[in-house]
Amino acid sequence: MEHRNAYTSTVLSVGLHPSAVDYSRYPQLDEATLTARIEAGEAALRDAGFDIVTCRLPADPEAAETKVRECVTGRTFRVAMIGAGVRMAPEHTLLFECLVNTLTDLAPGIRFCFNTAPENTIDALRRWVEPTER
């Protein structure tokens, strides 16, 4: 089944700021490594023609909601990619709910896509949106 729209659009990439991650759960990972992986993934998205806006969040749901509202204000998004660090850690369930509900309110009809690592974000996006023509 083809899910992508025929038109292009700006993508909102939402995830925890690397400084907000509890690295005790990920002994093979540290803030510098995660930051480098995120930056490389974002560069690959831009190189592929995706128009992305990055929104890095604190772990606190209320503060994260405020940050998402700042990131979205004045822009139109068709797709939001919510990172695995938010979705896959049980301690971030409330944060994940808050993000989905806030984005649904701010951008009615928005689609969500999900990655499992910064390196496969491009695959998640391609399921829902085409890159911007250059």
C-alpha positions in Angstrom: 0.0 0.0 0.0 1.4 3.4 -1.0 1.1 5.9 1.9 3.2 8.9 0.6 1.6 12.0 -0.6 2.2 13.3 -4.1 3.4 16.6 -2.8 6.4 17.4 -0.7 6.3 19.0 2.7 8.5 20.0 5.7 9.1 17.3 8.2 9.3 17.8 12.0 12.0 15.6 13.6 11.3 15.3 17.3 13.5 13.6 19.8 15.2 13.9 23.1 18.1 16.2 23.3 21.2 14.1 23.8 21.8 15.7 27.2 18.3 14.4 28.3 19.1 10.7 27.7 19.7 8.4 30.6 22.9 6.7 29.3 22.9 4.1 32.1 20.3 2.2 30.0 22.7 2.3 27.0 26.2 1.4 28.2 27.5 1.3 24.6 26.4 4.9 24.0 27.4 8.3 25.3 26.2 11.9 24.6 29.0 12.6 22.1 28.3 9.4 20.1 24.6 10.0 20.1 25.0 13.6 19.0 27.2 12.5 16.1 24.8 9.9 15.0 21.9 12.3 15.1 23.8 14.9 13.2 24.9 12.4 10.6 21.3 11.2 10.2 20.0 14.8 9.7 22.7 15.5 7.2 21.7 12.4 5.2 18.1 13.5 5.2 19.0 17.0 3.9 21.3 15.4 1.3 18.4 13.3 0.2 16.3 16.4 -0.3 14.1 16.3 2.8 13.2 19.7 4.3 13.4 19.0 8.1 13.1 21.1 11.2 14.7 19.5 14.2 13.2 19.9 17.7 15.3 18.4 20.5 13.5 18.1 23.7 14.0 17.9 27.5 12.6 14.7 29.2 10.0 16.6 31.2 6.7 16.4 29.4 5.6 20.0 30.3 8.9 21.5 29.2 8.9 19.3 26.1 5.4 20.5 25.1 6.5 24.1 25.4 9.5 23.4 23.2 7.4 21.6 20.6 5.0 24.5 20.4 8.0 26.8 19.8 9.3 24.6 17.0 5.9 24.4 15.3 4.8 28.0 15.6 4.5 29.7 12.2 5.3 26.5 10.2 3.3 23.9 8.5 4.2 20.2 8.8 2.7 17.2 7.1 4.8 14.6 8.9 6.4 14.3 12.3 9.0 11.8 13.1 9.2 11.0 16.8 12.5 9.3 17.7 12.9 6.0 19.3 14.4 7.4 22.5 11.0 8.9 23.3 8.9 6.0 22.2 10.8 3.0 23.3 11.7 3.9 26.9 8.9 3.1 29.3 9.8 6.1 31.5 8.9 8.4 28.5 5.4 7.1 27.9 3.8 10.3 29.3 6.2 12.4 27.2 5.3 10.4 24.1 1.5 10.8 24.7 2.0 14.5 25.3 3.9 14.9 22.0 1.3 13.0 20.0 -1.6 14.9 21.5 0.1 18.3 21.2 1.2 17.7 17.6 -2.3 16.5 16.7 -3.8 19.7 18.1 -1.3 22.0 16.5 -1.3 20.3 13.0 -4.6 18.5 12.4 -4.1 15.7 9.9 -0.4 15.4 10.6 1.1 11.9 9.9 3.6 10.3 12.3 6.5 8.1 11.4 8.9 6.3 13.7 12.5 5.2 13.4 14.4 2.8 15.6 17.8 4.6 15.3 19.0 7.9 13.7 20.4 5.8 10.8 17.0 4.6 9.6 15.0 7.9 9.9 15.2 8.3 6.2 13.4 5.0 5.7 10.7 6.0 8.1 10.2 9.3 6.3 10.1 7.7 2.9 7.0 5.7 3.9 5.0 9.0 4.2 6.6 11.8 2.3 8.7 12.5 -0.7 11.9 14.6 -0.5 11.7 18.2 -1.7 12.7 18.8 -5.3 15.9 20.8 -5.5 
